[in-house]
C-alpha cells in the first residue's frame, strides 16, 4: 500500500476520532445538564410538598393542644400546670414515627409582665420563643405566629385565660434537615450514575471508529511485509 494511502487512512481515522470525541463531550454535557435540572426540579417539588404537609400537621396538632390547655390554671398555679402538661403534651404533640425525617420539639411558657418563662419543653435548641421580641407574637388579634426557614418551622399559639388575657404561649417547632441531606445524596448518586453510563457509552461508541482503522493498518502492513 502506497505511503500516501496509509497517510490518508490514518488522517481519516484521526478525523473520525476527533468527531467522536467532540460529539461525545457535547452529549455528556447535554445529558448531565438535562438530568441535573430534572432531578433538582423534582427534588425541590418533593421538599416543598413535604414541608407543606409538615406545616399543616404542626398547625393542627398545636391548635388542638392549645384548646386543651387551661390559661386560668397557668395563671393561678404555674408549677402545678407545668407538672400536668409535661406529662400530657409529649403525647399530644410529638410524632412517634422515627421514619418521617423530622425532629419535633414543643415548649409551653407562662407569660407575665412582658416576659416568657418555660414551664415544660423538650428541646431548647430548636425552640425560639424566648429569643424573639414579645411584640412579634403578642398582637391584639392573638393569632398564632409563624416563623419559617428552609428546613425549620416554628408555630406559636398564645394561651389566654377566661378573661381573654394572654397568660402563656405554646410553641411547636419542627426541623426536616434530614430531607435536604437525603436529597443531596440522592441527587449526587443519580448524577454519578448518569455520568458513568455516558462515559461507558462514549467509550463503546468510539471503539467502533478506532478499532477498524487500526486493524486495517495492521493488515496492510502484514500484507506488505509478506510481499
C-alpha atoms as one frame of an Amber mdcrd trajectory, in Angstrom:
protein
   0.000   0.000   0.000   1.483   3.392  -1.000   2.624   5.673   1.747   0.160
   8.381   0.689  -2.759   5.955   1.036  -1.657   4.953   4.514  -1.380   8.626
   5.473  -4.854   9.327   4.148  -6.226   6.334   6.052  -4.582   7.478   9.270
  -5.799  11.031   8.684  -9.358   9.840   8.114  -9.220   7.716  11.256  -7.929
  10.664  13.292 -10.677  12.852  11.889 -13.331  10.321  12.836 -11.907  10.013
  16.341 -11.912  13.809  16.739 -15.541  13.967  15.642 -16.475  11.206  18.059
 -14.714  12.955  20.936 -16.372  16.303  20.209 -19.836  14.795  19.780 -19.383
  12.645  22.883 -18.329  15.596  25.019 -21.290  17.592  23.767 -23.615  14.671
  24.542 -22.082  14.276  28.000 -22.602  17.938  28.868 -26.144  17.921  27.457
 -27.163  14.776  29.331 -25.631  15.886  32.635 -27.259  19.335  32.452 -30.645
  17.873  31.477 -30.630  15.206  34.162 -29.328  17.638  36.787 -32.118  20.106
  36.013 -34.825  17.415  36.031 -33.629  15.752  39.246 -33.158  19.056  41.058
 -36.593  20.278  39.951 -38.284  17.081  41.162 -36.347  17.212  44.416 -37.453
  20.794  45.116 -41.051  19.842  44.338 -40.894  16.919  46.763 -39.329  19.019
  49.527 -41.937  21.751  49.130 -44.766  19.230  49.305 -43.185  17.555  52.335
 -42.839  20.945  54.048 -46.457  21.817  53.243 -47.728  18.585  54.799 -45.474
  19.036  57.832 -46.687  22.603  58.422 -50.312  21.528  58.108 -49.763  18.780
  60.672 -47.992  21.109  63.099 -50.766  23.691  62.881 -53.384  21.026  63.535
 -51.504  19.491  66.474 -50.699  22.832  68.062 -54.243  24.100  67.583 -55.761
  21.025  69.204 -53.275  21.074  72.081 -53.842  24.760  72.792 -57.554  24.092
  73.236 -56.739  21.543  75.940 -54.514  23.957  77.889 -56.187  25.997  80.617
 -54.996  29.584  80.726 -56.592  30.037  84.155 -54.577  27.129  85.519 -51.357
  28.621  84.183 -52.142  31.995  85.711 -53.196  30.600  89.113 -50.602  27.861
  89.625 -47.803  27.684  87.016 -45.915  24.970  88.908 -48.871  22.605  89.056
 -49.688  23.373  85.419 -46.098  22.598  84.453 -46.280  19.162  86.096 -49.595
  18.370  84.473 -48.769  19.436  80.942 -45.259  17.969  80.949 -46.933  14.554
  81.234 -49.603  15.233  78.606 -48.126  17.403  75.850 -45.456  14.953  74.593
 -48.194  12.511  73.610 -50.316  15.216  72.024 -47.626  16.953  70.010 -44.736
  14.666  69.141 -44.861  12.185  66.288 -43.671   8.751  67.435 -42.720   7.719
  63.895 -38.905   7.665  63.600 -39.002   7.353  59.806 -40.679  10.669  58.933
 -37.322  12.508  58.640 -38.323  15.269  61.057 -37.281  16.391  64.524 -40.069
  17.992  66.538 -39.955  19.961  69.751 -42.511  21.668  71.950 -42.402  24.334
  74.628 -45.075  25.647  76.956 -44.363  29.037  78.522 -46.058  31.195  81.089
 -46.290  34.880  80.229 -46.196  37.648  82.813 -45.037  41.262  82.839 -43.663
  41.169  79.292 -41.521  38.061  79.653 -41.775  34.332  78.994 -40.787  31.561
  81.388 -40.584  27.981  80.160 -42.869  25.644  82.070 -42.111  22.476  80.146
 -40.397  21.558  76.902 -38.123  19.013  75.308 -35.508  20.713  73.115 -34.287
  24.212  73.911 -32.008  24.229  70.853 -34.957  24.035  68.463 -37.261  26.389
  70.371 -37.019  30.125  69.703 -39.916  31.806  71.537 -37.704  33.304  74.248
 -35.269  34.649  71.639 -37.712  36.780  69.671 -39.423  40.020  70.750 -42.723
  39.508  72.577 -44.320  42.065  70.285 -43.805  39.710  67.331 -46.276  37.124
  68.619 -48.339  39.110  71.129 -50.797  41.054  68.995 -54.272  42.436  69.544
 -55.747  39.646  67.415 -53.919  36.956  69.461 -53.420  34.943  66.288 -50.800
  32.165  66.034 -47.360  33.373  64.993 -45.224  31.574  62.394 -41.516  31.522
  61.604 -40.341  29.534  58.599 -36.845  28.812  57.348 -35.676  26.411  54.646
 -35.789  23.323  56.853 -37.176  24.691  60.154 -40.685  25.765  61.071 -41.928
  27.365  64.301 -45.589  27.759  65.256 -46.597  29.694  68.377 -50.089  29.872
  69.833 -50.917  32.434  72.563 -52.780  30.932  75.536 -55.492  33.074  77.096
 -57.421  32.824  80.354 -61.159  33.199  80.886 -60.795  36.987  80.696 -59.108
  36.739  77.279 -55.800  37.842  78.724 -52.642  36.214  77.329 -51.029  34.226
  80.133 -48.944  31.731  78.195 -47.558  30.571  74.881 -47.404  27.170  73.216
 -44.620  26.626  70.688 -44.296  23.660  68.358 -41.207  23.516  66.142 -40.040
  21.027  63.552 -36.849  20.534  61.599 -36.630  18.411  58.453 -32.990  18.996
  57.524 -32.584  15.259  57.015 -34.797  15.535  53.935 -32.342  18.011  52.399
 -29.360  15.813  53.231 -31.088  12.788  51.735 -31.917  14.828  48.625 -28.275
  15.868  48.223 -27.090  12.263  48.430 -29.742  11.000  46.041 -29.095  13.780
  43.546 -25.349  13.101  43.665 -25.847   9.363  43.185 -28.124   9.854  40.170
 -25.716  12.273  38.504 -22.757   9.970  39.161 -24.658   7.060  37.638 -25.604
   9.094  34.572 -22.043  10.344  34.050 -20.657   6.800  34.375 -23.230   5.460
  31.909 -22.468   8.217  29.383 -18.709   7.652  29.684 -19.147   3.930  29.065
 -21.381   4.658  26.083 -18.774   7.113  24.737 -16.035   4.526  25.029 -18.075
   1.845  23.263 -19.149   4.304  20.596 -15.559   5.414  19.981 -14.244   1.867
  19.749 -16.161   1.175  16.561 -14.340   4.047  14.840 -10.913   3.436  16.299
 -10.529  -0.337  16.067 -11.389  -0.894  12.358  -8.762   1.576  11.019  -6.135
   0.093  13.330  -6.969  -3.429  12.169  -6.851  -2.226   8.567  -3.429  -0.647
   9.046  -2.042  -3.749  10.736  -3.426  -5.969   7.994  -1.923  -3.789   5.268
   1.476  -3.806   6.949   1.388  -7.580   7.271   0.432  -7.899   3.604   3.278
  -5.582   2.513   5.725  -7.486   4.682   4.798 -10.757   3.018   5.214  -9.204
  -0.410
